[in-house]
Amino acid sequence: MAAQRGLTEKEVQQRIDAGQRNDPAPSLTRSVQQIFRDNLLTWFNLINVILGALVLLTGSYKNELFLGVAIFNTAIGIFQEIRSKRQIDKMSLLSESTYKVIRSTGQQTVHQDQIVQDDIMIVSRGDQLPVDARVLETAGIEVDESQITGEATPISKTVGDNLVSGSFLVSGQAMIQATHVGAKSFVNSLSDEVQSGEGANSQLLTTINRIIKILTIVIVPLGAALFISRLYNDNSISQAILGTTAAMIGMIPEGLVLLTSVSLAVSAMNLARRRVLVRELPAIEGLARVDVLGLDKTGTITSGNLQLNRLIPLAGQQLETLNTVVGGTINAIGDDNETARALTKVLPNPEWTATKVVPFSSARKWSGVTVDNGNFVIGAPEFLLHPVPADLSKQIQGYATDGFRVLCIAQTARMSADDLGEIKLLGLILIQDEIRENALETFTYFQNQDVALKVISGDNPTTVANIAGRAGIKGADKLVDMSNLGEDIDYDDLVARYNVYGRVTPSQKKQLVMAWQRAGHTVAMTGDGVNDILALRQADCGIAMASGSEAAKSIADFVLVNSNFDAMLNVLNEGRRVINNIERVASLYLIKTMYSVALSLIFIFMISGYPFQPIQLTPISVLTVGIPSFFLALEPNYQRITGQFMKQVMVIAAPAAICVVTYILVIDLVGGVQFKLSYAETSTLSVLLTGAVCLVALLMVARPLNRFKFGLVLLMGGCFVLIFVFFGKLFSLTSIFNWQMALFYLPLLVTVYPFYYLVQESLGKRVFARIKWR
């Protein structure tokens, strides 16, 4: 391209001072202000503050302790999320897009927020435009504006045409000038209309939020009914307030949403340390559920470092002449992809002058140029010759079987994207690639974890199958050439029969992903080029290499900063750890919620007071839920995902809640009526039995036990006993060293584990087995 005089430093500064500077790339994390706001301004925090104010009116200040627990939980969440944010932001800088800008001092590489109005930029295939621009020079480019219009068909652009921000080049390169930057760019001015991919969806958070919504509807009217009932049954206002407060804070699964969000944030931080940038936190969970992984050959199975093996002259061509023709053609076309770099590195450049260029397109699988000597194209034989002669097809098949990527060089009568006229084949080009280091171990691990690997590539299927087999991918012999299938393709049948797909166009990649999704699979897709973007966007989880195109990185949920696919093992394990651990500990939070709702409904119709005071729930919440759930959520747990969150939760929580309600009714009706125990004594025994049931549930959640988990349960149980021995007065508990009380509560304590087991087995056989859980 001809040299262009760019802006001077003075002109750049003038535009910066005038506010004509582009915006930085959007942050992948929330701001510190947003983190504080979203953690503090919640519905349940509001309820806690109101309840705290009401308890303050009673003068029982120690019952305000529940607010301390809520504040501590929120503070921990804010701290962890800010800590994670800083690590992710550091990693974002490493993968942030850069652009080539021409200024008076020469060519510079800058970030998008350093681009100013009227800057001259050089863009090439795979670049996503950060500004609106006008084409100054080009030999031919095609632009995908699907993120703006929703239409994925590439649009040809030439000198003088306008380009909109958010679009990306699918072929060619160009020199462009920024016309609108920052807030005045097309994407920013019409931000509400921009069509982009939907954010990653978390089944875990969706289920938990559904529970929260139900509680939001229930908690206030139920609390109000209980308060009125307590006043009607001659309780004092203070007793009614304390009982109602205890019931309502019991219904709040404080920390559950927080624990889930913090666990995902911590996982993102851990992955950032392993050079994996997470663009959407729920995507960590999404990849853990993946059972089909679509692999793009180049950059995923292979290193992407292509090398020219040799040229094969045809039609009486001399090798020396063929070297010149291929070198002249590829240099005149000016493509900047891996294949072009492999050829220009070793072939001579006769410096032909191009009068017309058709740049490489993933859909066409060829690129071409018109020079003084005629029209020349380089591309896939199957896409240039219709049909490929039988003897040539056999020759190509032989090279492909040996693992070579086979291209051809041809002379054509015309140079049009739609019509090349008569084609004269001059020779074959053999390109070889190398398998990534540790590819065999990585793919074997995924397959052992029941993740089916499918290879989708634009190359010859025999070549792809050869490489897939060398990388240890099962079923590599089940291959299909997508270029031979015509227009009417049964994708559902294809995905059921084959594992390797060659000569795949970008739209076909997307259709294959959709077919797997229709079959009930959760699909992840890897890619590094513009030809992968449609599939990356369609997949449940998109994975891009940092060395790939900017457009691919902007679509993906994960960016591998070192472009090392082995890092995906860490993502899979982090996702499984989060999901499995949250599924386990969620039951601990919901036990309290379930028995609090049930007791509130029951005690609306009972004369005696609600069995707990707010402060009495603190030992139960902290020792059987808060502290152990924090440690259990960080434990290694890489088991396969069951996909039955509610069943996993209810198997533990429902029996525990039934046991708690049963014991409290026994204490109230038998202990209060038969043994003539006071309210202080019955509430003390309610705390004791509830804590015992929750400790049994904790033991169930901690399975399979190891030394650490067993020690944790033992420590929490010991601390719970010490509360009664040394801190009873602080928590409004009476002494349990009373033989009359002991005669009553000791037999109940002995029955806790057998009763829990009996209820769990009964529910498991009669209820859980009949319910279809999501």
Long-range contacts (C-beta under 8 A, 24 or more apart in sequence): 1-122, 1-137, 1-175, 2-137, 4-102, 4-120, 4-136, 4-137, 4-175, 5-102, 5-104, 6-101, 6-102, 6-103, 6-104, 6-119, 6-120, 7-103, 7-104, 7-116, 7-118, 7-119, 7-120, 8-103, 8-104, 9-103, 9-104, 9-105, 11-118, 12-103, 12-116, 12-119, 15-116, 15-117, 15-118, 16-116, 19-182, 20-116, 20-117, 20-181, 20-182, 21-113, 21-114, 21-115, 21-116, 21-117, 21-181, 21-182, 22-112, 22-113, 22-114, 22-115, 22-116, 22-130, 22-131, 22-178, 22-181, 22-182, 22-185, 23-112, 23-113, 23-181, 23-182, 23-183, 23-188, 24-111, 24-112, 24-113, 25-92, 25-96, 25-97, 25-111, 25-112, 25-113, 25-130, 27-89, 27-92, 28-88, 28-89, 28-92, 28-277, 28-278, 28-279, 29-84, 29-85, 29-88, 29-89, 30-81, 30-85, 32-82, 32-85, 35-78, 35-81, 35-82, 35-85, 36-78, 39-74, 39-77, 39-78, 39-81, 39-258, 40-74, 43-216, 44-252, 44-254, 45-70, 45-74, 47-219, 47-220, 47-248, 47-252, 48-249, 48-252, 48-254, 51-245, 51-248, 51-249, 51-614, 54-241, 54-245, 55-241, 55-242, 55-245, 55-614, 57-238, 57-241, 58-237, 58-238, 58-241, 58-242, 59-238, 60-238, 60-242, 60-613, 60-615, 62-615, 62-730, 62-732, 63-242, 63-245, 63-613, 63-614, 63-615, 63-732, 64-614, 65-614, 65-615, 65-618, 66-245, 66-249, 66-614, 66-615, 66-617, 66-618, 66-621, 69-254, 69-618, 69-621, 69-622, 69-626, 70-254, 73-254, 73-255, 73-258, 73-626, 74-258, 76-258, 76-262, 77-258, 77-261, 77-262, 80-262, 80-265, 80-266, 81-261, 81-262, 81-265, 83-269, 84-265, 84-266, 84-268, 84-269, 85-265, 87-268, 87-269, 87-272, 87-273, 88-268, 88-269, 88-272, 88-277, 88-278, 90-272, 91-272, 91-275, 91-277, 91-561, 92-277, 94-277, 94-546, 94-561, 95-277, 95-546, 95-553, 95-559, 95-561, 97-128, 97-130, 97-550, 97-553, 97-554, 99-123, 99-127, 99-130, 102-175, 115-178, 115-181, 116-178, 116-181, 117-178, 117-179, 117-180, 117-181, 118-177, 118-178, 118-179, 119-177, 119-178, 120-175, 120-176, 120-177, 120-178, 121-175, 121-176, 121-177, 121-178, 122-173, 122-174, 122-175, 122-176, 123-169, 123-173, 123-174, 123-176, 124-169, 124-172, 124-173, 124-174, 124-336, 125-169, 125-170, 125-171, 125-172, 125-173, 125-335, 125-336, 125-337, 125-359, 125-360, 125-530, 125-549, 126-168, 126-169, 126-529, 126-530, 126-548, 126-549, 126-550, 126-551, 126-552, 127-168, 127-169, 127-549, 127-550, 127-551, 128-166, 128-167, 128-168, 128-549, 128-550, 128-551, 128-554, 129-163, 129-164, 129-165, 129-166, 129-167, 129-168, 129-169, 129-176, 130-165, 131-165, 131-178, 131-179, 131-180, 131-181, 131-185, 132-162, 132-163, 132-164, 132-165, 132-178, 132-179, 132-180, 132-181, 132-184, 132-185, 132-186, 133-162, 133-163, 133-176, 133-177, 133-178, 133-179, 134-160, 134-161, 134-162, 134-163, 134-176, 134-177, 134-179, 135-159, 135-160, 135-161, 135-162, 135-163, 135-174, 135-175, 135-176, 136-174, 136-175, 136-176, 136-177, 137-174, 137-175, 138-172, 138-173, 138-174, 138-175, 139-172, 139-173, 139-333, 139-334, 139-354, 139-356, 139-357, 139-359, 140-171, 140-172, 140-356, 140-357, 140-358, 140-359, 141-169, 141-171, 141-172, 141-173, 141-174, 141-359, 142-169, 142-170, 142-171, 142-172, 142-359, 142-361, 143-167, 143-168, 143-169, 143-170, 144-168, 144-169, 144-170, 144-530, 144-533, 144-551, 146-195, 146-534, 147-194, 147-195, 147-196, 148-186, 148-187, 148-194, 148-195, 149-195, 150-195, 152-506, 152-507, 152-534, 154-361, 154-363, 156-417, 166-194, 168-530, 168-533, 168-549, 168-550, 168-551, 169-530, 170-361, 170-362, 170-530, 170-531, 171-359, 171-360, 171-361, 171-367, 172-334, 172-335, 172-357, 172-359, 172-360, 173-334, 173-335, 173-336, 173-359, 197-537, 197-555, 199-280, 199-282, 200-280, 200-281, 200-282, 200-283, 200-286, 200-541, 200-557, 201-282, 201-286, 202-264, 202-281, 202-282, 202-285, 202-286, 203-285, 203-289, 203-643, 203-645, 204-260, 204-282, 204-285, 204-578, 204-579, 204-582, 204-583, 204-645, 205-257, 205-260, 205-261, 205-282, 207-645, 207-646, 207-774, 208-256, 208-257, 208-260, 208-586, 209-257, 211-253, 211-590, 211-593, 212-253, 212-257, 215-251, 215-252, 215-253, 215-593, 218-251, 218-597, 219-248, 219-251, 219-252, 222-247, 222-248, 222-251, 222-597, 222-600, 222-601, 223-247, 223-248, 223-251, 223-600, 225-600, 225-604, 226-600, 226-603, 226-604, 226-610, 229-603, 229-604, 229-605, 230-609, 230-610, 233-606, 233-607, 235-609, 239-609, 242-613, 242-614, 243-603, 243-609, 243-610, 243-612, 243-613, 244-610, 245-614, 246-610, 246-612, 246-613, 246-614, 246-616, 246-617, 247-596, 247-599, 247-600, 247-603, 247-610, 247-612, 248-596, 249-614, 249-617, 250-592, 250-593, 250-595, 250-596, 250-599, 250-612, 250-617, 251-592, 251-593, 251-596, 251-597, 251-600, 252-593, 253-589, 253-590, 253-592, 253-593, 254-589, 254-621, 255-589, 255-625, 255-626, 255-629, 256-586, 256-589, 256-590, 259-582, 259-585, 259-589, 259-629, 259-630, 259-633, 260-578, 260-582, 263-578, 263-581, 263-582, 263-633, 263-634, 264-578, 266-634, 267-574, 267-575, 267-577, 267-578, 270-570, 270-574, 271-567, 271-570, 271-571, 271-574, 274-567, 274-570, 275-560, 275-561, 275-562, 275-564, 275-567, 276-558, 276-559, 276-560, 276-561, 276-567, 276-568, 276-570, 276-571, 277-546, 277-558, 277-559, 277-560, 277-561, 278-557, 278-558, 278-571, 279-556, 279-557, 279-558, 279-559, 280-557, 283-541, 283-557, 283-558, 284-571, 284-574, 284-575, 284-578, 285-575, 285-578, 285-579, 286-522, 286-524, 286-540, 286-541, 286-557, 286-575, 287-524, 287-541, 287-543, 287-557, 287-558, 287-568, 287-571, 287-572, 287-575, 288-572, 288-574, 288-575, 288-576, 288-578, 288-579, 288-641, 289-522, 289-540, 289-575, 289-579, 289-641, 289-643, 290-451, 290-522, 290-523, 290-524, 290-540, 290-541, 290-572, 291-450, 291-451, 291-452, 291-521, 291-522, 292-451, 292-452, 292-454, 292-516, 292-521, 292-522, 292-523, 292-524, 293-446, 293-451, 293-452, 293-453, 293-454, 293-523, 293-524, 293-525, 293-526, 294-454, 294-455, 294-456, 294-509, 294-512, 294-513, 294-516, 294-523, 294-524, 294-525, 294-526, 294-535, 294-539, 295-453, 295-454, 295-455, 295-456, 295-473, 295-526, 296-456, 296-457, 296-525, 296-526, 296-527, 296-528, 296-529, 296-532, 297-433, 297-455, 297-457, 297-459, 297-464, 297-467, 297-468, 298-338, 298-433, 298-457, 298-459, 298-528, 298-529, 299-526, 299-527, 299-528, 299-529, 299-545, 299-547, 299-548, 299-563, 300-436, 300-526, 300-527, 300-528, 300-545, 300-565, 301-435, 301-436, 301-439, 301-443, 301-455, 301-467, 301-468, 301-471, 301-473, 302-433, 302-434, 302-435, 302-436, 302-467, 303-433, 303-434, 303-435, 303-436, 303-437, 304-338, 304-433, 304-528, 304-547, 304-563, 305-338, 305-433, 305-434, 306-338, 306-339, 306-341, 306-342, 306-405, 306-431, 306-432, 306-433, 307-342, 307-431, 307-432, 307-433, 308-342, 308-343, 308-345, 308-346, 308-347, 308-429, 308-430, 308-431, 309-404, 309-430, 309-431, 309-432, 310-430, 311-409, 311-427, 311-428, 311-429, 311-430, 312-427, 312-428, 312-429, 312-430, 313-426, 313-427, 314-392, 314-425, 314-426, 314-427, 314-428, 315-424, 315-425, 315-426, 315-427, 317-426, 317-427, 322-409, 322-426, 322-427, 323-347, 323-348, 324-348, 324-350, 325-376, 325-409, 325-426, 325-427, 326-378, 326-409, 326-427, 326-429, 328-352, 328-371, 328-373, 328-376, 329-368, 329-369, 329-371, 329-376, 329-377, 329-378, 329-409, 330-378, 332-357, 332-369, 332-371, 333-357, 333-359, 333-360, 333-367, 333-368, 333-369, 333-378, 334-359, 335-359, 335-360, 335-367, 337-529, 339-405, 339-407, 339-431, 342-431, 343-429, 356-415, 358-415, 358-416, 358-417, 361-417, 362-458, 362-505, 362-506, 362-529, 362-530, 362-531, 363-505, 363-506, 363-507, 364-417, 365-458, 365-503, 368-412, 368-415, 368-420, 369-415, 370-415, 374-411, 374-412, 375-411, 375-412, 375-413, 375-414, 375-415, 375-420, 376-409, 376-410, 376-411, 376-412, 377-409, 377-410, 377-412, 377-415, 377-420, 377-423, 378-407, 378-408, 378-409, 378-410, 378-429, 379-407, 379-408, 380-406, 380-407, 380-408, 380-458, 380-459, 380-460, 380-483, 380-503, 381-406, 381-407, 381-408, 381-425, 381-428, 382-460, 382-481, 382-483, 382-484, 382-503, 383-483, 383-503, 384-408, 384-410, 384-420, 384-423, 385-423, 385-425, 392-425, 395-428, 396-428, 396-460, 397-462, 399-428, 399-430, 400-460, 400-461, 400-462, 400-463, 400-466, 401-462, 401-466, 402-466, 403-432, 403-463, 403-466, 403-467, 403-470, 404-430, 404-431, 404-432, 404-463, 405-430, 405-431, 405-432, 405-433, 405-459, 405-460, 405-463, 406-430, 406-431, 406-460, 406-463, 407-431, 433-467, 435-467, 435-470, 435-471, 436-471, 436-564, 436-565, 436-566, 438-566, 439-471, 439-472, 439-565, 440-471, 440-472, 441-566, 442-565, 442-566, 442-568, 442-569, 443-471, 443-472, 443-473, 444-472, 445-569, 446-568, 446-569, 446-572, 447-473, 447-474, 449-572, 449-640, 450-640, 451-572, 452-499, 452-521, 453-499, 454-495, 454-499, 454-500, 454-501, 454-512, 454-516, 455-499, 455-500, 455-501, 456-501, 456-504, 456-509, 456-512, 456-525, 456-535, 457-500, 457-501, 457-502, 457-504, 458-502, 458-503, 458-504, 458-505, 458-531, 459-502, 459-503, 460-502, 460-503, 461-500, 461-501, 461-502, 461-503, 462-502, 463-502, 464-500, 464-501, 464-502, 465-500, 465-502, 468-499, 468-500, 473-499, 474-499, 475-499, 475-500, 476-500, 482-508, 491-515, 492-518, 492-519, 495-519, 505-531, 506-530, 506-531, 506-532, 506-533, 506-534, 506-535, 507-534, 509-534, 509-535, 510-534, 510-535, 510-537, 510-538, 513-538, 513-539, 514-538, 526-565, 527-552, 527-556, 528-552, 528-563, 543-568, 573-636, 573-638, 576-637, 576-638, 576-639, 576-640, 576-641, 577-635, 577-636, 577-637, 577-638, 578-633, 579-641, 580-637, 580-638, 580-639, 580-641, 581-632, 581-633, 581-634, 581-635, 581-637, 582-633, 583-642, 583-645, 583-648, 583-649, 584-632, 584-637, 584-648, 584-652, 584-701, 585-628, 585-629, 585-632, 585-633, 585-701, 586-645, 586-648, 586-649, 587-648, 587-649, 587-650, 587-651, 587-652, 587-653, 587-656, 587-697, 587-701, 588-624, 588-625, 588-628, 588-629, 588-652, 588-653, 588-694, 588-697, 588-698, 588-701, 589-625, 589-629, 590-649, 590-653, 590-657, 591-625, 591-652, 591-653, 591-656, 591-657, 591-660, 591-693, 591-694, 591-697, 592-617, 592-620, 592-621, 592-625, 592-694, 594-653, 594-654, 594-656, 594-657, 595-656, 595-657, 595-660, 595-661, 595-664, 595-690, 598-657, 598-661, 599-661, 599-664, 602-661, 602-665, 606-668, 608-668, 608-672, 608-679, 608-682, 609-679, 611-664, 611-667, 611-668, 611-682, 611-683, 611-686, 612-683, 612-686, 612-687, 613-683, 613-732, 615-730, 615-731, 615-732, 616-683, 616-686, 616-687, 616-731, 616-732, 616-733, 617-687, 618-731, 619-687, 619-691, 619-720, 619-723, 619-731, 620-687, 620-690, 620-691, 620-694, 623-691, 623-716, 623-719, 623-720, 623-723, 624-691, 624-694, 624-695, 624-697, 624-698, 624-716, 624-720, 625-694, 627-716, 628-698, 628-701, 628-702, 628-712, 628-713, 628-716, 631-712, 632-701, 632-702, 632-709, 632-712, 635-708, 635-709, 644-773, 644-774, 645-773, 645-774, 646-773, 646-774, 647-768, 647-771, 647-773, 650-768, 651-760, 651-763, 651-764, 651-768, 652-697, 652-700, 652-701, 653-697, 654-763, 655-697, 655-756, 655-759, 655-760, 655-763, 656-693, 656-694, 656-696, 656-697, 656-756, 658-759, 658-763, 659-693, 659-752, 659-755, 659-756, 659-759, 660-689, 660-690, 660-693, 660-694, 662-755, 663-689, 663-690, 663-693, 663-748, 663-752, 664-689, 664-690, 666-748, 667-748, 670-744, 671-744, 675-740, 675-741, 675-744, 677-741, 677-744, 678-734, 680-732, 680-734, 681-734, 681-741, 683-732, 683-733, 684-724, 684-728, 684-733, 684-734, 684-736, 685-736, 685-741, 685-744, 685-745, 685-748, 687-731, 687-733, 688-724, 688-736, 688-745, 688-749, 689-745, 689-748, 689-749, 689-752, 691-720, 692-749, 692-752, 693-752, 693-756, 695-720, 696-752, 696-753, 696-756, 697-756
